[in-house]
């Protein structure tokens, strides 16, 4: 089987409407006049699917929520354009949809997008440990990692430019944009100059690690996984951070998400046994979709395990910086400073152990 690739490009419908985050109903009706002209305004119902820690997500339908034609409306969170490339997001979403790995994008509007509803249920945290489910997740990630870029040139991993951008934003707002939230952990947040040094130290270490650049989700927590138990499949959603990045980063980031978001608990990090089983299924899937039928060796499996451990550190640093930015700009009721502190604490706790892990096995 050839590696999954496509040169197809799409143009997207853009509707010049700005939705009021607090009262989006009227604006959504205007959008749906273009997307679903057969729907009568008085028949349209709306359901809040999630009030996430970045965006709002609503489902719009006529009849019942289970009927065909449901439209998901995502309203971008305040100031998220500072650290999300919306043009890149639509391009990646188009690429994923072509390969059956992402929903169809119906349109964009000034502060959001509308796209296809993916059937199933948002994954519950305990299911991450269920072999029949986590093996589906591993296989789906392998499929996405096999997708080739549309451009001929090899893509550059987004990791370091993203971390540098976060740090620049934090440095530029250090004096003029204080944290808009109060938190009991505010005094425990590391200084920006210390975090800048940590990024350089980590970059130096990871640049010596050969991890392939692949198409990554980069934010695979449970709320971004849809489980269709009837069909026995999982699908990923919310690709706003998706981009080409290091293979080991995407996997390590997912393993970090076993700890949860609202009440972070790193004792829930997957066991060595679970990781090795997960990585085996992942490599089998990647082999399948890249047309390589050679057997997976114990050495290859162990090397990937070590790379994932090391790159999981970058995930902690990235989401810790992201949370500090959110604490300055977001109006969503979530303790971003506490979350940032949890990520930084785990980074510093694991750093030494992961740095000394050797690949020459």
Residue frames as qw, qx, qy, qz and C-alpha x, y, z in Angstrom:
[[0.000, 0.889, 0.459, 0.000, 0.00, 0.00, 0.00],
 [0.395, 0.495, -0.033, 0.773, 1.37, 3.43, -0.93],
 [0.201, -0.273, -0.461, 0.820, 1.76, 6.09, 1.73],
 [0.121, 0.792, 0.595, -0.069, -1.38, 8.15, 2.03],
 [0.236, -0.325, 0.105, 0.910, -0.97, 11.33, 0.05],
 [0.301, 0.759, 0.574, 0.067, -3.02, 13.86, -1.88],
 [0.304, 0.004, 0.152, 0.941, -2.41, 16.98, -3.93],
 [0.092, -0.677, -0.618, -0.389, -6.07, 18.01, -3.80],
 [0.116, -0.072, -0.331, 0.934, -6.83, 21.50, -2.49],
 [0.062, -0.675, -0.729, -0.102, -10.16, 22.90, -1.50],
 [0.023, -0.316, 0.046, -0.947, -11.69, 26.34, -1.31],
 [0.165, -0.410, -0.818, 0.368, -13.96, 26.88, 1.67],
 [0.134, -0.764, -0.432, -0.461, -17.14, 28.87, 1.99],
 [0.295, -0.119, -0.446, 0.836, -16.63, 31.89, 4.25],
 [0.172, -0.775, -0.544, -0.274, -19.63, 33.66, 5.76],
 [0.228, 0.376, -0.237, 0.866, -19.03, 37.20, 6.98],
 [0.599, -0.659, -0.256, -0.375, -20.74, 36.84, 10.36],
 [0.190, 0.364, -0.685, 0.602, -19.36, 37.36, 13.87],
 [0.619, -0.472, -0.609, -0.151, -21.06, 35.32, 16.60],
 [0.323, -0.669, 0.320, -0.588, -21.66, 36.81, 20.02],
 [0.329, 0.178, -0.892, 0.254, -20.14, 34.31, 22.48],
 [0.193, 0.075, 0.689, -0.695, -22.82, 35.04, 25.06],
 [0.581, 0.468, 0.434, -0.505, -25.78, 35.08, 22.64],
 [0.165, -0.291, 0.728, 0.599, -24.86, 33.29, 19.40],
 [0.485, 0.411, 0.758, -0.142, -28.39, 32.22, 18.32],
 [0.424, 0.813, 0.136, -0.376, -29.16, 35.05, 15.88],
 [0.097, 0.707, -0.597, -0.366, -25.80, 34.79, 14.14],
 [0.348, -0.101, 0.926, 0.105, -26.05, 31.02, 13.83],
 [0.542, 0.583, 0.554, -0.245, -29.45, 31.35, 12.13],
 [0.333, 0.830, -0.225, -0.386, -27.82, 33.63, 9.52],
 [0.094, -0.494, 0.831, 0.239, -25.09, 31.06, 8.88],
 [0.440, 0.142, 0.884, -0.067, -27.57, 28.19, 8.58],
 [0.544, 0.684, 0.179, -0.452, -29.52, 30.09, 5.89],
 [0.352, 0.683, -0.567, -0.296, -26.51, 29.37, 3.66],
 [0.053, -0.326, 0.943, -0.033, -25.65, 25.89, 4.92],
 [0.108, 0.308, 0.942, -0.081, -29.17, 24.48, 5.38],
 [0.211, -0.003, -0.174, -0.962, -31.53, 26.71, 3.31],
 [0.487, -0.288, -0.717, -0.407, -34.27, 24.09, 3.56],
 [0.366, -0.354, -0.715, 0.480, -34.44, 24.52, 7.35],
 [0.183, -0.811, -0.286, -0.477, -37.02, 26.94, 8.73],
 [0.136, 0.502, -0.475, 0.710, -35.59, 29.22, 11.41],
 [0.609, -0.411, 0.231, -0.638, -38.37, 28.41, 13.86],
 [0.976, -0.054, -0.164, -0.132, -37.63, 24.66, 13.57],
 [0.572, 0.484, -0.525, 0.404, -33.90, 24.90, 14.31],
 [0.750, -0.659, -0.043, -0.038, -32.79, 23.56, 17.67],
 [0.356, 0.687, -0.518, 0.364, -29.41, 24.01, 19.29],
 [0.883, -0.448, -0.130, 0.057, -27.57, 21.89, 21.82],
 [0.064, -0.848, 0.512, -0.121, -24.43, 22.84, 23.71],
 [0.923, 0.119, -0.356, 0.085, -22.04, 19.94, 23.23],
 [0.731, -0.271, -0.269, 0.565, -19.19, 21.34, 25.26],
 [0.033, -0.984, 0.092, -0.149, -17.98, 24.50, 26.83],
 [0.882, 0.069, -0.186, 0.427, -14.36, 23.49, 26.54],
 [0.496, -0.681, -0.031, 0.538, -11.33, 25.28, 27.90],
 [0.302, -0.159, 0.397, 0.852, -10.60, 26.86, 24.51],
 [0.213, -0.088, -0.490, -0.841, -13.82, 27.06, 22.46],
 [0.580, 0.173, 0.494, -0.624, -17.60, 26.71, 22.58],
 [0.081, 0.051, -0.884, -0.457, -19.22, 23.94, 20.55],
 [0.559, 0.245, 0.401, -0.683, -22.91, 23.78, 19.62],
 [0.207, 0.132, 0.903, 0.352, -24.90, 21.31, 17.54],
 [0.415, 0.311, 0.044, -0.854, -27.69, 22.64, 15.27],
 [0.049, 0.104, 0.961, 0.251, -30.44, 20.39, 13.91],
 [0.574, -0.029, -0.088, -0.814, -34.07, 20.05, 12.90],
 [0.844, -0.101, -0.460, -0.257, -36.10, 17.15, 14.27],
 [0.841, -0.534, 0.048, 0.076, -33.87, 15.05, 16.54],
 [0.184, -0.831, 0.495, 0.177, -30.20, 15.36, 17.29],
 [0.634, -0.177, 0.728, 0.189, -29.60, 11.88, 15.83],
 [0.681, 0.651, 0.328, -0.062, -30.89, 12.76, 12.36],
 [0.660, 0.183, 0.272, 0.676, -28.63, 13.36, 9.36],
 [0.212, 0.764, 0.234, 0.563, -27.58, 16.92, 8.60],
 [0.515, -0.808, -0.168, 0.233, -26.59, 18.08, 12.08],
 [0.447, 0.712, -0.154, 0.519, -24.16, 21.01, 11.89],
 [0.658, -0.494, -0.262, 0.505, -21.51, 21.62, 14.52],
 [0.157, 0.900, 0.001, 0.407, -20.70, 25.27, 15.20],
 [0.719, -0.291, -0.248, 0.580, -17.41, 26.01, 16.91],
 [0.005, -0.972, -0.032, -0.231, -16.92, 29.52, 18.31],
 [0.646, 0.307, -0.392, 0.579, -13.27, 30.32, 18.86],
 [0.542, -0.656, -0.360, 0.383, -12.23, 31.33, 22.36],
 [0.007, 1.000, -0.009, -0.029, -11.19, 34.89, 23.11],
 [0.051, -0.857, 0.497, 0.130, -7.69, 35.75, 21.83],
 [0.858, -0.102, 0.489, 0.120, -7.01, 32.19, 20.66],
 [0.675, 0.724, 0.016, 0.141, -5.84, 33.63, 17.33],
 [0.160, -0.869, 0.467, -0.033, -2.67, 34.54, 19.22],
 [0.302, -0.460, 0.834, 0.033, -1.59, 30.92, 19.29],
 [0.646, 0.278, 0.711, 0.011, -3.75, 29.07, 16.73],
 [0.026, 0.292, -0.534, -0.793, -3.13, 29.47, 12.99],
 [0.622, 0.365, 0.477, -0.502, -6.70, 29.32, 11.67],
 [0.584, 0.596, -0.369, -0.409, -5.65, 29.15, 8.01],
 [0.161, 0.381, -0.910, 0.017, -3.40, 26.19, 8.77],
 [0.435, 0.056, 0.771, -0.462, -6.24, 24.57, 10.71],
 [0.718, 0.469, 0.151, -0.491, -8.58, 24.60, 7.69],
 [0.480, 0.580, -0.621, -0.219, -5.83, 23.24, 5.43],
 [0.042, -0.262, 0.940, -0.215, -5.06, 20.38, 7.81],
 [0.568, 0.209, 0.592, -0.532, -8.76, 19.62, 8.30],
 [0.690, 0.540, -0.181, -0.447, -9.19, 19.40, 4.53],
 [0.325, 0.492, -0.806, -0.045, -6.22, 17.05, 4.22],
 [0.246, -0.100, 0.886, -0.379, -7.52, 14.81, 6.99],
 [0.663, 0.335, 0.345, -0.573, -11.05, 14.71, 5.54],
 [0.578, 0.529, -0.497, -0.372, -9.73, 13.59, 2.14],
 [0.345, 0.296, -0.886, 0.092, -8.26, 10.52, 3.86],
 [0.679, -0.408, -0.541, -0.282, -11.28, 9.73, 6.03],
 [0.554, -0.138, -0.568, 0.592, -9.60, 10.93, 9.22],
 [0.051, -0.227, -0.312, 0.921, -11.46, 14.16, 9.87],
 [0.313, 0.651, 0.624, -0.296, -14.93, 15.72, 9.50],
 [0.368, 0.548, 0.430, 0.616, -16.06, 17.72, 6.48],
 [0.156, -0.367, -0.206, 0.894, -15.63, 21.47, 6.90],
 [0.264, 0.727, 0.628, 0.085, -18.82, 23.27, 5.82],
 [0.205, 0.851, 0.093, 0.474, -17.71, 26.89, 6.24],
 [0.453, -0.169, -0.384, 0.787, -15.74, 29.37, 8.26],
 [0.072, -0.910, -0.310, -0.264, -17.04, 32.61, 9.73],
 [0.110, 0.845, -0.276, 0.444, -15.31, 35.53, 11.45],
 [0.243, -0.567, 0.659, -0.430, -14.78, 33.83, 14.79],
 [0.659, -0.124, 0.699, -0.248, -15.38, 30.17, 14.13],
 [0.246, 0.233, -0.799, -0.497, -16.25, 27.35, 11.77],
 [0.811, 0.045, 0.258, -0.523, -19.03, 24.88, 10.98],
 [0.227, 0.389, -0.868, -0.209, -18.33, 21.24, 10.24],
 [0.709, -0.085, -0.607, -0.348, -19.71, 17.72, 10.10],
 [0.670, -0.480, 0.379, -0.421, -20.91, 15.88, 13.18],
 [0.363, 0.324, -0.874, 0.012, -18.95, 12.70, 13.92],
 [0.802, -0.340, -0.256, -0.418, -21.23, 9.94, 15.21],
 [0.690, -0.031, -0.622, 0.369, -20.39, 8.41, 18.57],
 [0.519, -0.835, -0.183, -0.012, -19.70, 9.50, 22.13],
 [0.109, 0.816, -0.462, 0.331, -16.87, 11.54, 23.58],
 [0.720, 0.069, -0.651, 0.230, -14.49, 9.08, 25.17],
 [0.629, -0.756, 0.012, -0.181, -14.64, 8.68, 28.95],
 [0.024, -0.779, 0.610, -0.143, -11.26, 8.77, 30.73],
 [0.684, -0.303, 0.650, -0.132, -11.42, 5.16, 32.06],
 [0.878, 0.427, 0.205, -0.069, -11.79, 3.82, 28.50],
 [0.280, 0.831, -0.480, -0.017, -8.26, 5.01, 27.70],
 [0.273, -0.485, 0.820, -0.137, -7.08, 1.94, 29.64],
 [0.827, 0.181, 0.458, -0.271, -9.40, -0.54, 27.98],
 [0.421, -0.258, 0.701, 0.515, -7.39, -2.58, 25.43],
 [0.418, 0.520, 0.705, 0.240, -10.24, -2.79, 22.91],
 [0.131, 0.963, 0.224, -0.070, -10.39, 1.03, 22.88],
 [0.246, -0.819, 0.345, 0.388, -6.78, 2.17, 23.25],
 [0.548, -0.053, 0.694, 0.464, -5.78, -0.18, 20.41],
 [0.376, 0.754, 0.500, 0.198, -8.29, 1.60, 18.15],
 [0.085, -0.976, 0.046, 0.198, -6.74, 4.93, 19.19],
 [0.481, -0.512, 0.554, 0.447, -3.22, 3.66, 18.46],
 [0.536, 0.287, 0.687, 0.399, -4.29, 2.37, 15.03],
 [0.238, 0.904, 0.347, 0.071, -6.03, 5.64, 14.13],
 [0.221, -0.885, 0.253, 0.323, -2.96, 7.65, 15.10],
 [0.555, -0.204, 0.660, 0.464, -0.85, 5.36, 12.92],
 [0.455, 0.613, 0.585, 0.273, -3.17, 6.06, 9.99],
 [0.056, 0.991, 0.105, -0.064, -2.94, 9.83, 10.47],
 [0.416, -0.707, 0.427, 0.380, 0.85, 9.71, 10.86],
 [0.610, 0.089, 0.657, 0.435, 1.05, 8.00, 7.45],
 [0.373, 0.860, 0.347, 0.011, -0.59, 10.94, 5.64],
 [0.589, 0.016, 0.170, 0.790, 1.91, 12.80, 3.49],
 [0.016, 0.633, 0.133, -0.762, 2.00, 16.59, 3.06],
 [0.601, 0.731, 0.319, -0.056, 0.59, 18.15, -0.10],
 [0.156, 0.916, -0.343, -0.136, 3.74, 20.15, -0.68],
 [0.851, 0.359, -0.342, 0.172, 6.79, 18.48, -2.19],
 [0.193, 0.585, -0.559, 0.556, 9.20, 19.95, 0.36],
 [0.550, -0.258, -0.742, 0.282, 9.61, 18.14, 3.66],
 [0.332, -0.836, -0.187, -0.395, 7.69, 19.96, 6.44],
 [0.228, 0.397, -0.587, 0.668, 9.45, 21.40, 9.46],
 [0.413, -0.453, -0.756, 0.228, 8.22, 20.19, 12.88],
 [0.147, -0.786, -0.213, -0.562, 6.08, 22.89, 14.48],
 [0.692, -0.526, -0.414, 0.269, 7.25, 22.22, 18.04],
 [0.529, -0.247, -0.149, 0.798, 10.09, 24.71, 18.48],
 [0.029, 0.319, 0.246, 0.915, 8.50, 27.58, 16.58],
 [0.493, -0.630, -0.483, -0.356, 5.34, 27.07, 18.65],
 [0.659, -0.518, -0.350, 0.420, 7.21, 27.08, 21.97],
 [0.387, -0.020, 0.019, 0.922, 9.21, 30.15, 20.93],
 [0.157, -0.489, -0.386, -0.766, 6.02, 31.92, 19.94],
 [0.587, -0.658, -0.468, -0.049, 4.37, 31.16, 23.29],
 [0.613, -0.392, -0.217, 0.651, 7.41, 32.48, 25.15],
 [0.216, 0.194, 0.182, 0.939, 7.55, 35.65, 23.04],
 [0.338, -0.619, -0.439, -0.557, 3.89, 36.33, 23.76],
 [0.659, -0.618, -0.382, 0.195, 4.44, 35.80, 27.48],
 [0.532, -0.174, -0.073, 0.825, 7.52, 38.05, 27.50],
 [0.065, 0.337, 0.280, 0.897, 5.74, 40.83, 25.62],
 [0.471, -0.611, -0.363, -0.523, 2.75, 40.73, 27.96],
 [0.585, -0.157, -0.631, 0.484, 4.68, 40.22, 31.20],
 [0.152, -0.155, -0.352, 0.911, 4.10, 43.78, 32.40],
 [0.305, 0.030, -0.127, -0.944, 1.05, 45.03, 30.50],
 [0.729, -0.142, -0.421, -0.522, -1.19, 41.94, 30.74],
 [0.240, -0.333, 0.797, -0.444, -1.28, 40.47, 34.25],
 [0.116, -0.183, -0.973, -0.078, -3.04, 37.19, 34.90],
 [0.415, -0.290, -0.177, -0.844, -6.77, 37.86, 34.71],
 [0.792, -0.351, -0.459, -0.196, -7.44, 34.95, 37.07],
 [0.332, -0.650, 0.548, -0.408, -6.74, 34.51, 40.75],
 [0.891, 0.024, -0.451, -0.048, -5.32, 31.18, 41.77],
 [0.715, -0.676, 0.176, -0.015, -3.87, 29.71, 44.93],
 [0.869, -0.072, 0.248, 0.423, -0.85, 28.49, 42.92],
 [0.380, 0.915, 0.021, 0.131, 0.05, 31.82, 41.30],
 [0.251, -0.862, 0.439, 0.023, 3.25, 32.21, 43.33],
 [0.738, -0.242, 0.611, 0.157, 4.46, 28.76, 42.19],
 [0.728, 0.668, 0.150, 0.031, 4.52, 29.56, 38.46],
 [0.718, -0.160, 0.192, 0.650, 8.13, 29.45, 37.13],
 [0.006, 0.748, -0.107, -0.654, 9.66, 32.70, 35.87],
 [0.723, 0.671, 0.050, -0.158, 9.63, 33.28, 32.12],
 [0.205, 0.777, -0.594, -0.033, 13.44, 33.50, 31.93],
 [0.463, -0.296, 0.826, -0.128, 13.68, 30.09, 33.62],
 [0.763, 0.378, 0.488, -0.191, 11.19, 28.60, 31.15],
 [0.519, 0.804, -0.246, -0.153, 13.13, 30.08, 28.24],
 [0.066, -0.617, 0.784, -0.025, 16.30, 28.37, 29.51],
 [0.636, -0.011, 0.746, -0.197, 14.38, 25.11, 29.90],
 [0.751, 0.601, 0.154, -0.227, 13.18, 25.29, 26.29],
 [0.354, 0.776, -0.517, -0.064, 16.75, 25.76, 25.05],
 [0.312, -0.423, 0.838, -0.149, 18.01, 22.90, 27.23],
 [0.726, 0.220, 0.607, -0.239, 15.23, 20.59, 26.05],
 [0.648, 0.724, -0.083, -0.222, 15.73, 21.58, 22.40],
 [0.113, 0.696, -0.708, -0.030, 19.43, 20.78, 22.62],
 [0.453, -0.190, 0.853, -0.177, 18.64, 17.37, 24.09],
 [0.707, 0.397, 0.528, -0.252, 15.82, 16.42, 21.72],
 [0.482, 0.763, -0.294, -0.315, 17.63, 17.61, 18.60],
 [0.003, -0.490, 0.869, 0.068, 19.90, 14.63, 19.15],
 [0.513, 0.147, 0.808, -0.249, 16.89, 12.28, 19.01],
 [0.131, 0.096, -0.682, -0.713, 15.82, 11.05, 15.57],
 [0.362, 0.427, 0.740, -0.373, 12.02, 11.19, 15.58],
 [0.251, 0.323, 0.651, 0.639, 10.28, 11.36, 12.17],
 [0.217, 0.223, 0.105, -0.944, 8.20, 14.39, 11.20],
 [0.003, -0.349, -0.903, -0.251, 4.59, 13.29, 10.63],
 [0.321, -0.467, -0.256, -0.783, 1.10, 14.80, 10.56],
 [0.254, -0.131, -0.796, 0.534, 0.14, 15.07, 14.23],
 [0.289, -0.753, -0.546, -0.225, -3.02, 15.87, 16.14],
 [0.304, 0.357, -0.354, 0.809, -0.94, 17.47, 18.93],
 [0.337, -0.247, 0.353, -0.837, -3.89, 17.66, 21.37],
 [0.610, -0.117, -0.710, -0.333, -5.26, 14.14, 21.76],
 [0.223, -0.118, 0.703, -0.665, -7.05, 14.25, 25.10],
 [0.209, 0.285, 0.931, -0.092, -10.19, 12.20, 25.73],
 [0.328, 0.665, 0.367, -0.562, -12.58, 15.01, 24.76],
 [0.313, 0.630, -0.423, -0.571, -11.02, 14.98, 21.29],
 [0.047, 0.127, -0.968, -0.213, -11.72, 11.29, 20.72],
 [0.707, 0.049, 0.032, -0.705, -15.13, 10.05, 19.54],
 [0.168, -0.145, 0.975, -0.021, -15.90, 6.40, 20.24],
 [0.708, 0.094, -0.231, -0.661, -18.52, 4.66, 18.11],
 [0.418, -0.255, 0.846, -0.210, -19.03, 1.41, 19.99],
 [0.795, 0.374, 0.328, -0.347, -21.65, 0.20, 17.50],
 [0.723, 0.662, -0.196, -0.026, -19.23, 0.33, 14.58],
 [0.881, -0.312, 0.080, 0.346, -16.16, -0.42, 16.70],
 [0.558, 0.490, 0.039, 0.669, -14.21, 2.66, 15.61],
 [0.307, -0.730, -0.204, 0.575, -12.72, 5.83, 17.05],
 [0.435, 0.684, 0.210, 0.547, -12.33, 9.15, 15.29],
 [0.413, -0.310, -0.231, 0.824, -10.37, 12.20, 16.35],
 [0.101, 0.876, 0.402, 0.245, -11.87, 15.70, 16.40],
 [0.230, -0.966, 0.019, 0.116, -10.80, 19.31, 17.11],
 [0.829, 0.160, 0.114, 0.524, -7.70, 19.63, 14.97],
 [0.076, 0.992, 0.025, 0.100, -6.93, 23.27, 15.74],
 [0.362, -0.782, 0.484, 0.152, -3.43, 22.41, 16.97],
 [0.897, 0.151, 0.378, 0.173, -2.80, 19.76, 14.29],
 [0.291, 0.872, -0.357, -0.165, 0.33, 20.22, 12.19],
 [0.851, 0.290, -0.383, 0.215, 3.44, 18.38, 11.12],
 [0.392, -0.763, 0.414, -0.305, 5.47, 17.56, 14.19],
 [0.090, 0.420, -0.896, 0.110, 7.64, 14.91, 15.79],
 [0.673, -0.150, -0.668, -0.281, 6.08, 11.45, 15.87],
 [0.491, -0.160, -0.721, 0.461, 7.19, 10.84, 19.46],
 [0.097, -0.043, 0.273, -0.956, 5.71, 14.16, 20.58],
 [0.587, -0.157, -0.315, -0.729, 2.19, 13.24, 19.44],
 [0.729, -0.190, -0.657, -0.013, 2.31, 9.91, 21.23],
 [0.389, -0.065, -0.577, 0.715, 3.92, 11.29, 24.38],
 [0.247, -0.140, 0.075, -0.956, 1.37, 14.09, 24.48],
 [0.704, -0.236, -0.447, -0.499, -1.46, 11.55, 24.31],
 [0.659, -0.164, -0.667, 0.306, 0.07, 9.50, 27.13],
 [0.126, 0.058, -0.399, 0.906, 0.30, 12.66, 29.26],
 [0.453, -0.221, -0.171, -0.847, -3.44, 13.19, 28.73],
 [0.596, -0.259, -0.760, -0.005, -4.19, 10.00, 30.67],
 [0.277, -0.137, -0.563, 0.766, -3.76, 12.25, 33.73],
 [0.011, -0.777, -0.627, 0.046, -6.87, 14.26, 32.85],
 [0.222, 0.530, 0.115, 0.811, -7.46, 18.01, 32.65],
 [0.407, -0.743, -0.145, -0.511, -9.79, 19.18, 35.41],
 [0.681, -0.656, 0.307, -0.111, -8.09, 17.22, 38.18],
 [0.580, 0.606, -0.543, 0.035, -4.65, 16.38, 36.86],
 [0.776, -0.460, 0.414, -0.124, -3.28, 13.15, 38.36],
 [0.428, 0.639, -0.618, -0.164, -0.04, 11.80, 36.87],
 [0.431, -0.228, 0.855, -0.177, -0.34, 8.56, 38.80],
 [0.753, 0.425, 0.399, -0.304, -2.78, 7.72, 35.96],
 [0.260, 0.670, -0.578, -0.386, 0.03, 7.85, 33.38],
 [0.936, 0.150, -0.197, -0.251, -0.10, 4.57, 31.41],
 [0.772, -0.453, 0.434, 0.104, 1.91, 1.66, 32.72],
 [0.084, -0.535, 0.720, 0.435, 4.95, 0.37, 30.85],
 [0.373, 0.163, 0.907, 0.105, 2.95, -2.71, 29.80],
 [0.400, 0.752, 0.463, -0.245, 0.11, -0.60, 28.39],
 [0.124, 0.821, -0.295, -0.473, 2.54, 1.67, 26.56],
 [0.201, -0.343, 0.840, 0.370, 4.33, -1.23, 24.91],
 [0.395, 0.415, 0.820, 0.024, 1.05, -2.79, 23.75],
 [0.273, 0.860, 0.217, -0.372, -0.16, 0.62, 22.50],
 [0.004, 0.728, -0.494, -0.475, 3.10, 1.25, 20.63],
 [0.357, -0.055, 0.892, 0.271, 2.99, -2.23, 19.04],
 [0.396, 0.647, 0.649, -0.057, -0.48, -1.62, 17.60],
 [0.132, 0.892, -0.050, -0.430, 0.57, 1.86, 16.50],
 [0.144, -0.541, 0.686, 0.464, 3.61, 0.56, 14.62],
 [0.404, 0.229, 0.870, 0.166, 1.54, -2.18, 12.97],
 [0.330, 0.817, 0.429, -0.202, -0.92, 0.46, 11.74],
 [0.026, 0.840, -0.303, -0.449, 1.85, 2.77, 10.54],
 [0.328, -0.237, 0.831, 0.381, 3.44, -0.16, 8.69],
 [0.428, 0.489, 0.759, 0.028, 0.12, -0.96, 7.03],
 [0.278, 0.899, 0.283, -0.188, -0.60, 2.56, 5.81],
 [0.003, 0.824, -0.433, -0.365, 2.96, 3.23, 4.64],
 [0.854, 0.432, -0.232, -0.174, 3.19, -0.08, 2.75],
 [0.174, 0.555, -0.781, 0.226, 5.95, -1.59, 4.87],
 [0.888, -0.211, -0.253, -0.320, 5.30, -5.20, 5.85],
 [0.496, 0.327, -0.696, 0.403, 8.49, -5.93, 7.78],
 [0.646, -0.512, -0.555, 0.110, 8.18, -7.24, 11.31],
 [0.229, -0.876, 0.158, -0.394, 8.44, -4.98, 14.36],
 [0.660, 0.169, -0.597, 0.424, 11.60, -5.72, 16.35],
 [0.581, -0.660, -0.392, 0.272, 12.01, -5.47, 20.11],
 [0.467, -0.176, 0.003, 0.867, 14.79, -2.93, 19.56],
 [0.001, -0.392, -0.381, -0.837, 12.53, -0.71, 17.43],
 [0.471, -0.684, -0.506, -0.234, 9.76, -0.91, 20.01],
 [0.614, -0.541, -0.274, 0.505, 12.08, -0.05, 22.90],
 [0.353, 0.016, 0.134, 0.926, 13.64, 2.85, 21.01],
 [0.174, -0.550, -0.428, -0.696, 10.22, 4.34, 20.25],
 [0.577, -0.668, -0.462, 0.083, 9.27, 3.95, 23.91],
 [0.543, -0.372, -0.129, 0.742, 12.34, 5.95, 25.00],
 [0.156, 0.224, 0.298, 0.915, 11.75, 8.65, 22.38],
 [0.344, -0.657, -0.514, -0.431, 8.14, 9.00, 23.53],
 [0.588, -0.611, -0.360, 0.389, 9.27, 9.43, 27.15],
 [0.428, -0.189, 0.051, 0.883, 11.70, 12.15, 26.16],
 [0.013, -0.310, -0.400, -0.863, 9.29, 14.04, 23.90],
 [0.376, -0.687, -0.619, -0.068, 6.57, 13.87, 26.54],
 [0.412, -0.457, -0.229, 0.754, 8.63, 16.50, 28.35],
 [0.084, 0.049, 0.325, 0.941, 8.09, 18.90, 25.43],
 [0.294, -0.551, -0.667, -0.407, 4.35, 18.31, 25.74],
 [0.449, -0.649, -0.476, 0.389, 4.42, 19.41, 29.39],
 [0.304, -0.311, 0.034, 0.900, 6.40, 22.53, 28.55],
 [0.018, -0.244, -0.543, -0.803, 4.14, 23.42, 25.62],
 [0.363, -0.629, -0.617, -0.303, 0.82, 23.08, 27.46],
 [0.460, -0.557, -0.376, 0.581, 2.22, 24.77, 30.53],
 [0.183, -0.155, 0.173, 0.955, 3.14, 27.84, 28.44],
 [0.184, -0.390, -0.640, -0.636, -0.22, 27.66, 26.65],
 [0.415, -0.653, -0.627, 0.087, -2.04, 27.66, 29.99],
 [0.339, -0.436, -0.181, 0.813, -0.13, 30.73, 31.15],
 [0.007, -0.064, -0.399, -0.915, -1.29, 32.55, 28.02],
 [0.335, -0.517, -0.702, -0.359, -4.86, 31.41, 28.59],
 [0.421, -0.574, -0.524, 0.468, -4.67, 32.70, 32.16],
 [0.180, -0.285, 0.032, 0.941, -3.92, 36.14, 30.74],
 [0.206, 0.081, -0.417, -0.881, -6.60, 36.23, 28.06],
 [0.291, -0.282, -0.866, -0.294, -9.34, 33.63, 28.51],
 [0.435, -0.280, 0.189, -0.835, -12.73, 34.43, 30.04],
 [0.767, -0.132, -0.581, -0.237, -13.57, 30.72, 30.46],
 [0.614, -0.624, 0.297, -0.381, -14.08, 29.51, 34.04],
 [0.958, 0.045, -0.206, 0.196, -11.04, 27.25, 34.38],
 [0.480, -0.821, 0.248, 0.183, -8.00, 27.52, 36.65],
 [0.749, 0.614, -0.186, 0.165, -5.33, 27.77, 33.97],
 [0.006, 0.766, -0.558, 0.317, -2.61, 28.68, 36.46],
 [0.722, -0.327, 0.561, -0.238, -3.21, 25.53, 38.45],
 [0.923, 0.346, 0.166, 0.000, -3.11, 23.51, 35.24],
 [0.461, 0.782, -0.354, 0.225, 0.12, 25.21, 34.13],
 [0.310, -0.666, 0.609, -0.298, 1.71, 24.47, 37.50],
 [0.888, -0.070, 0.430, -0.149, 0.74, 20.78, 37.26],
 [0.831, 0.542, -0.020, 0.124, 2.36, 20.52, 33.82],
 [0.234, 0.796, -0.461, 0.315, 5.56, 22.30, 34.87],
 [0.585, -0.529, 0.548, -0.278, 5.82, 20.25, 38.07],
 [0.944, 0.102, 0.312, -0.013, 5.64, 16.99, 36.12],
 [0.619, 0.732, -0.207, 0.198, 8.17, 18.31, 33.62],
 [0.018, -0.755, 0.563, -0.336, 10.74, 19.02, 36.33],
 [0.761, -0.327, 0.501, -0.252, 10.00, 15.75, 38.16],
 [0.926, 0.244, 0.287, 0.036, 10.56, 13.62, 35.04],
 [0.396, 0.874, -0.272, -0.066, 13.27, 15.61, 33.28],
 [0.175, -0.668, 0.723, -0.005, 16.35, 14.05, 34.84],
 [0.690, -0.025, 0.718, -0.087, 15.09, 10.48, 34.57],
 [0.732, 0.611, 0.295, -0.062, 14.14, 10.91, 30.92],
 [0.240, 0.889, -0.377, -0.100, 17.31, 12.76, 29.96],
 [0.281, -0.555, 0.782, 0.025, 19.53, 9.87, 31.13],
 [0.846, 0.221, 0.461, -0.149, 17.56, 7.23, 29.16],
 [0.148, -0.502, 0.664, 0.534, 19.86, 5.84, 26.44],
 [0.772, 0.447, -0.023, -0.451, 18.91, 4.83, 22.93],
 [0.409, 0.533, -0.734, -0.097, 21.99, 2.73, 22.19],
 [0.721, -0.245, 0.526, -0.379, 20.38, -0.49, 23.41]]
